[in-house]
Amino acid sequence: MKKLLPFLLMIGIFLPVKAQNIPHILPMKERAQVIDDILKDRVETILPEIMRREGIDMWLIISREYNEDPVIRTMLPATWLNARRRTILVIYDRGPEEGLETLAVARYDVGEVFKKAWDKDVQPDQWARLLEIIEERDPQTIGINQSEHWQHADGMVLTDYQEMVEAIGSKYTERLVSAEMVAVGWLETRTPKEMVIYPQIVRIAHEIIAEGFSEKVIQPGVTTTDDVVWWFRERIRELKLITWFHPSVSIQRADPESFDHLRTFDSRPGNNVIMPGDLLHVDFGITYLRLNTDTQQHAYVLRPGETQVPDYLKVAFDKGNRLQDIFTNNFQEGRTGNEVLAMSRQQAIDEGLKPSIYTHPLGFHGHGAGTTLGMWDAQGGVPGDGDYPLQLNTAYSIELNNATYIEEWGKEIRIMLEEDAFFDESGVWYLDGRQLEIMTIPRKPARE
């Protein structure tokens, strides 16, 4: 803990919460310091083990400006918003004693981590310089980012591949292998330093949702779902944050409309006026310090005379929490996503639930690299990334829903939940807790 104190102070963990309950958000300069510190720590602490686990001696990450490999974007310094010209990163494992050598076959140092290893005045050809670096080290396996199942690990474009192969010749081309499992390991693994800050990032997202789903934003009979969506977008910008997807707000109510996944994810009506008695749902995420959140929560608009959520909705919500428990209790290192999905669905069905599970890794990307545990339209399992076993020290968006028939409404509704969690030796734990009760609008009922 003593070693982490300077880092904690730098990121503002001990600063007081502002009046609107939004945790402290760093100025841009301080964010850059945190991002660069975390990058350096990740390269030094987790990458050597991942490369040795996968048997990769040298990892090449190659991109041109504005056509960046998903991996290279996570390795650029905070002040680099894009690669420059053609940027070639070389990561070479010199063994446990010497550690990784990190070079940039580029015109500049790429931040603190990747040191410039190309002098154009000495060697005018960038590809020829790459060959020199390879020949000097003579790696037996050279990993490149090509992958069938993970788009995050498939970032090497055809032009770069063709030019590289021509430059390095048949001897080293024969040593090229897919680095997909190194890329996935790099992207999915969270470090202790990241896990100090991740809970507060999720708390920021939770507080924005709570503010948006309140009487501060919603006037029943006037405010539309689209109004709330755009309020979320504006609020994110006011806080000097960004989002990785456009939020959505939807309504379930006592009407003939039935739940439909395609309608929920695609053609949701935008101008539904929010009324008393409505069950609201939001899907919302932010990006901060290069980490993403992804949350779905519910709120109920109180009718005149009501002081709390109706019992039938409470029961439906409790069933959603129960499905979360069943699912996360089945996480075990080495189990594949498809195995966890199948056993969780069967257990839930045996308990009388009607589950749908579509959980995904979370971190540098909102829909991250790692173990996929179902998709809403693939409840029988997901080939490829669903067959990948769960690894420790990985984060997930625990996304699922449970259907419940509501007699009072004469139809089935879905409690759609999504909360961000971390999986380690202790099991699955929520980064900032999870929603256990439906929020009410207003929070405090009018006085009698």
Secondary structure, DSSP 8 states (H G I E B T S, - for coil): -GGGHHHHHHHTTTS---TTS------HHHHHHHHHHHHHHHHHHTHHHHHHHHT-SEEEEEEETTB--HHHHTTS-TT-SS--SEEEEEEEE--TTT-EEEEEESSS-BTTTBEE---TTT---HHHHHHHHHHHH--S-EEE---SS-GGG----HHHHHHHHHHHHHHHHTTEEE-HHHHHHHHHB--HHHHHHHHHHHHHHHHHHHHHTSTTT--TTT-BHHHHHHHHHHHHHHTT-B-SS--EEEEE-SSS----HHHHHT---S--B--TT-EEEEEE--EETTEE--EEEEEEE--TT--S--HHHHHHHHHHHHHHHHHHHT--TT-BHHHHHHHHHHHHHHTT--EEE-BEEESSSSS-SS--B-BTTBTT--TTTTSSB--SSEEEEEEEEEEEEETTTTEEEEEEEEEEEEEETTEEEETT----S-EEESSS----
